[in-house]
């Protein structure tokens, strides 16, 4: 029996944590690292995302607007779900 392949987990600042990006219907569309700047960067890359479920709770896209700026050079570790 072949071994099951594991996807590499994004590494956050506190262990291995990831946030889930949800579309308007609440369907999971992507994952990213669970830090505020990484989430904001992922939202900049994924315009379909309407909400984010993270270790700090569920927030709408607007919650991260102040961090969605050109100065944000964070690595998001964005992984889209097919």
PAKE-292549 format. One record per atom (N, C-alpha, C): residue in one letter; atom name; x, y, z. Coordinates in nm, 4 decimals. Example, Ala and Ser with C-alpha at 12.3 -4.5 7.8 and 13.67 -1.06 7.14 Angstrom:
# PAKE-292549
   marba   selo       east      north         up
       a      N     1.3190    -0.5690     0.7800
       a     CA     1.2300    -0.4500     0.7800
       a      C     1.3200    -0.3300     0.7800
       s      N     1.2850    -0.2250     0.7080
       s     CA     1.3670    -0.1060     0.7140
       s      C     1.2900     0.0030     0.7870
***
This chain:
# PAKE-292549
   marba   selo       east      north         up
       x      N     0.0851    -0.1171     0.0000
       x     CA     0.0000     0.0000     0.0000
       x      C     0.0903     0.1242     0.0000
       x      N     0.0750     0.2145    -0.0986
       x     CA     0.1612     0.3322    -0.1044
       x      C     0.1320     0.4290     0.0095
       x      N     0.2372     0.4966     0.0530
       x     CA     0.2232     0.5944     0.1610
       x      C     0.1450     0.7155     0.1115
       x      N     0.0647     0.7701     0.1982
       x     CA    -0.0161     0.8869     0.1628
       x      C     0.0728     1.0112     0.1650
       x      N     0.0680     1.0899     0.0557
       x     CA     0.1485     1.2118     0.0489
       x      C     0.0835     1.3226     0.1291
       x      N     0.1670     1.3974     0.1994
       x     CA     0.1178     1.5105     0.2767
       x      C     0.1610     1.6388     0.2097
       x      N     0.0708     1.7352     0.2062
       x     CA     0.1051     1.8668     0.1541
       x      C     0.1889     1.9383     0.2585
       x      N     0.2873     2.0170     0.2137
       x     CA     0.3654     2.0932     0.3119
       x      C     0.2771     2.1966     0.3812
       x      N     0.2894     2.2052     0.5117
       x     CA     0.2107     2.2988     0.5905
       x      C     0.2814     2.4345     0.5943
       x      N     0.2052     2.5443     0.5804
       x     CA     0.2689     2.6740     0.5946
       x      C     0.3119     2.6960     0.7389
       x      N     0.4243     2.7592     0.7572
       x     CA     0.4786     2.7812     0.8909
       x      C     0.4486     2.9245     0.9333
       x      N     0.3814     2.9404     1.0449
       x     CA     0.3528     3.0722     1.0998
       x      C     0.4551     3.1078     1.2060
       x      N     0.4325     3.2144     1.2768
       x     CA     0.5274     3.2571     1.3789
       x      C     0.5113     3.1764     1.5072
       x      N     0.3959     3.1118     1.5262
       x     CA     0.3723     3.0306     1.6451
       x      C     0.3435     2.8892     1.5982
       x      N     0.4467     2.8105     1.5833
       x     CA     0.4277     2.6743     1.5371
       x      C     0.3763     2.6715     1.3950
       x      N     0.3005     2.5686     1.3635
       x     CA     0.2430     2.5546     1.2300
       x      C     0.0939     2.5845     1.2409
       x      N     0.0577     2.7016     1.1968
       x     CA    -0.0837     2.7391     1.1981
       x      C    -0.1205     2.7956     1.0626
       x      N    -0.2451     2.7769     1.0253
       x     CA    -0.2893     2.8321     0.8984
       x      C    -0.4294     2.8876     0.9131
       x      N    -0.4563     2.9904     0.8349
       x     CA    -0.5880     3.0523     0.8315
       x      C    -0.6601     3.0006     0.7076
       x      N    -0.7921     2.9974     0.7128
       x     CA    -0.8744     2.9507     0.6023
       x      C    -0.9429     3.0705     0.5384
       x      N    -0.9312     3.0833     0.4072
       x     CA    -0.9995     3.1885     0.3335
       x      C    -1.1298     3.1322     0.2785
       x      N    -1.2380     3.2063     0.3000
       x     CA    -1.3710     3.1626     0.2591
       x      C    -1.4297     3.2598     0.1571
       x      N    -1.5087     3.2069     0.0637
       x     CA    -1.5758     3.2954    -0.0318
       x      C    -1.7062     3.3464     0.0294
       x      N    -1.7883     3.4170    -0.0488
       x     CA    -1.9136     3.4750     0.0014
       x      C    -2.0102     3.3701     0.0535
       x      N    -2.0051     3.2511    -0.0015
       x     CA    -2.0952     3.1425     0.0401
       x      C    -2.0445     3.0670     0.1629
       x      N    -1.9227     3.0971     0.2058
       x     CA    -1.8649     3.0274     0.3197
       x      C    -1.7872     2.9033     0.2815
       x      N    -1.7608     2.8848     0.1528
       x     CA    -1.6844     2.7703     0.1041
       x      C    -1.5352     2.7991     0.1144
       x      N    -1.4602     2.7009     0.1617
       x     CA    -1.3146     2.7163     0.1705
       x      C    -1.2550     2.7262     0.0309
       x      N    -1.1736     2.8295     0.0073
       x     CA    -1.1112     2.8454    -0.1238
       x      C    -0.9594     2.8464    -0.1165
       x      N    -0.9022     2.8718     0.0034
       x     CA    -0.7569     2.8766     0.0150
       x      C    -0.7159     2.8738     0.1622
       x      N    -0.5860     2.8508     0.1822
       x     CA    -0.5242     2.8569     0.3145
       x      C    -0.4041     2.9494     0.3050
       x      N    -0.3655     3.0066     0.4182
       x     CA    -0.2432     3.0874     0.4232
       x      C    -0.1883     3.0832     0.5650
       x      N    -0.0717     3.1422     0.5842
       x     CA    -0.0153     3.1491     0.7178
       x      C    -0.1044     3.2362     0.8056
       x      N    -0.1096     3.2034     0.9332
       x     CA    -0.2011     3.2702     1.0257
       x      C    -0.1316     3.3832     1.1013
       x      N    -0.0927     3.4859     1.0295
       x     CA    -0.0452     3.6105     1.0896
       x      C    -0.1209     3.7234     1.0198
       x      N    -0.1463     3.8332     1.0872
       x     CA    -0.2250     3.9403     1.0249
       x      C    -0.1686     3.9898     0.8914
       x      N    -0.0381     4.0108     0.8815
       x     CA     0.0198     4.0587     0.7560
       x      C     0.0151     3.9520     0.6470
       x      N     0.0357     3.8269     0.6830
       x     CA     0.0281     3.7190     0.5838
       x      C    -0.1151     3.7027     0.5326
       x      N    -0.2122     3.7167     0.6219
       x     CA    -0.3523     3.7072     0.5805
       x      C    -0.3861     3.8218     0.4857
       x      N    -0.3430     3.9430     0.5198
       x     CA    -0.3693     4.0589     0.4337
       x      C    -0.3050     4.0396     0.2964
       x      N    -0.1830     3.9871     0.2934
       x     CA    -0.1154     3.9624     0.1649
       x      C    -0.1915     3.8574     0.0837
       x      N    -0.2406     3.7528     0.1503
       x     CA    -0.3177     3.6496     0.0810
       x      C    -0.4476     3.7080     0.0251
       x      N    -0.5116     3.7970     0.0999
       x     CA    -0.6337     3.8611     0.0514
       x      C    -0.6048     3.9493    -0.0697
       x      N    -0.4865     4.0077    -0.0752
       x     CA    -0.4484     4.0884    -0.1909
       x      C    -0.4316     3.9996    -0.3142
       x      N    -0.3877     3.8751    -0.2930
       x     CA    -0.3662     3.7816    -0.4033
       x      C    -0.4931     3.7064    -0.4437
       x      N    -0.5881     3.6942    -0.3518
       x     CA    -0.7098     3.6159    -0.3759
       x      C    -0.8339     3.7039    -0.3595
       x      N    -0.8779     3.7695    -0.4667
       x     CA    -0.9903     3.8624    -0.4571
       x      C    -1.1251     3.7970    -0.4274
       x      N    -1.1374     3.6656    -0.4469
       x     CA    -1.2642     3.5966    -0.4188
       x      C    -1.2902     3.5799    -0.2698
       x      N    -1.1871     3.5931    -0.1874
       x     CA    -1.2018     3.5709    -0.0434
       x      C    -1.2826     3.6835     0.0210
       x      N    -1.3854     3.6465     0.0953
       x     CA    -1.4704     3.7432     0.1634
       x      C    -1.4499     3.7412     0.3146
       x      N    -1.4126     3.6239     0.3685
       x     CA    -1.3921     3.6077     0.5126
       x      C    -1.2668     3.5249     0.5369
       x      N    -1.2132     3.5397     0.6566
       x     CA    -1.0958     3.4625     0.6981
       x      C    -1.1232     3.4030     0.8352
       x      N    -1.1015     3.2729     0.8461
       x     CA    -1.1148     3.2042     0.9745
       x      C    -0.9740     3.1724     1.0225
       x      N    -0.9365     3.2322     1.1349
       x     CA    -0.8010     3.2136     1.1868
       x      C    -0.8069     3.1783     1.3341
       x      N    -0.6914     3.1676     1.3943
       x     CA    -0.6835     3.1343     1.5363
       x      C    -0.7477     3.2444     1.6219
       x      N    -0.7535     3.3663     1.5685
       x     CA    -0.8119     3.4791     1.6415
       x      C    -0.9605     3.4981     1.6144
       x      N    -1.0213     3.4103     1.5359
       x     CA    -1.1637     3.4195     1.5061
       x      C    -1.1895     3.4364     1.3570
       x      N    -1.3143     3.4657     1.3228
       x     CA    -1.3536     3.4858     1.1838
       x      C    -1.3760     3.6346     1.1601
       x      N    -1.3100     3.6863     1.0560
       x     CA    -1.3197     3.8289     1.0252
       x      C    -1.3490     3.8473     0.8769
       x      N    -1.4189     3.9560     0.8459
       x     CA    -1.4461     3.9925     0.7071
       x      C    -1.3210     4.0538     0.6453
       x      N    -1.3178     4.0588     0.5158
       x     CA    -1.2072     4.1160     0.4393
       x      C    -1.1720     4.2565     0.4867
       x      N    -1.2741     4.3367     0.5204
       x     CA    -1.2528     4.4756     0.5613
       x      C    -1.1669     4.4881     0.6862
       x      N    -1.1665     4.3870     0.7712
       x     CA    -1.0855     4.3886     0.8932
       x      C    -0.9358     4.4032     0.8609
       x      N    -0.8937     4.3497     0.7468
       x     CA    -0.7519     4.3511     0.7094
       x      C    -0.7161     4.4636     0.6121
       x      N    -0.8117     4.5490     0.5755
       x     CA    -0.7877     4.6576     0.4787
       x      C    -0.6673     4.7445     0.5140
       x      N    -0.6483     4.7863     0.6397
       x     CA    -0.5323     4.8714     0.6704
       x      C    -0.3970     4.8052     0.6405
       x      N    -0.3921     4.6740     0.6434
       x     CA    -0.2678     4.6011     0.6164
       x      C    -0.2511     4.5655     0.4692
       x      N    -0.3567     4.5843     0.3908
       x     CA    -0.3512     4.5534     0.2482
       x      C    -0.2970     4.6755     0.1736
       x      N    -0.1675     4.6978     0.1865
       x     CA    -0.1023     4.8157     0.1303
       x      C     0.0317     4.7758     0.0688
       x      N     0.0877     4.8603    -0.0164
       x     CA     0.2163     4.8277    -0.0810
       x      C     0.3311     4.8005     0.0168
       x      N     0.3265     4.8564     0.1370
       x     CA     0.4347     4.8328     0.2331
       x      C     0.4352     4.6892     0.2852
       x      N     0.3249     4.6169     0.2698
       x     CA     0.3144     4.4799     0.3215
       x      C     0.3940     4.3850     0.2313
       x      N     0.5100     4.3468     0.2760
       x     CA     0.5975     4.2559     0.2011
       x      C     0.5971     4.1153     0.2599
       x      N     0.4956     4.0837     0.3415
       x     CA     0.4884     3.9526     0.4073
       x      C     0.4736     3.8401     0.3058
       x      N     0.5229     3.7240     0.3420
       x     CA     0.5005     3.6034     0.2623
       x      C     0.3758     3.5388     0.3155
       x      N     0.2796     3.5133     0.2289
       x     CA     0.1504     3.4621     0.2746
       x      C     0.1441     3.3103     0.2828
       x      N     0.2218     3.2415     0.2020
       x     CA     0.2119     3.0959     0.1987
       x      C     0.0770     3.0515     0.1438
       x      N     0.0192     3.1306     0.0539
       x     CA    -0.1136     3.1039    -0.0003
       x      C    -0.1168     2.9718    -0.0768
       x      N    -0.2155     2.8891    -0.0413
       x     CA    -0.2389     2.7615    -0.1115
       x      C    -0.3862     2.7592    -0.1499
       x      N    -0.4134     2.7654    -0.2786
       x     CA    -0.5521     2.7639    -0.3272
       x      C    -0.6051     2.6211    -0.3315
       x      N    -0.7324     2.6065    -0.2996
       x     CA    -0.7970     2.4758    -0.3056
       x      C    -0.8614     2.4625    -0.4417
       x      N    -0.8393     2.3516    -0.5062
       x     CA    -0.8938     2.3307    -0.6412
       x      C    -1.0399     2.2985    -0.6376
***
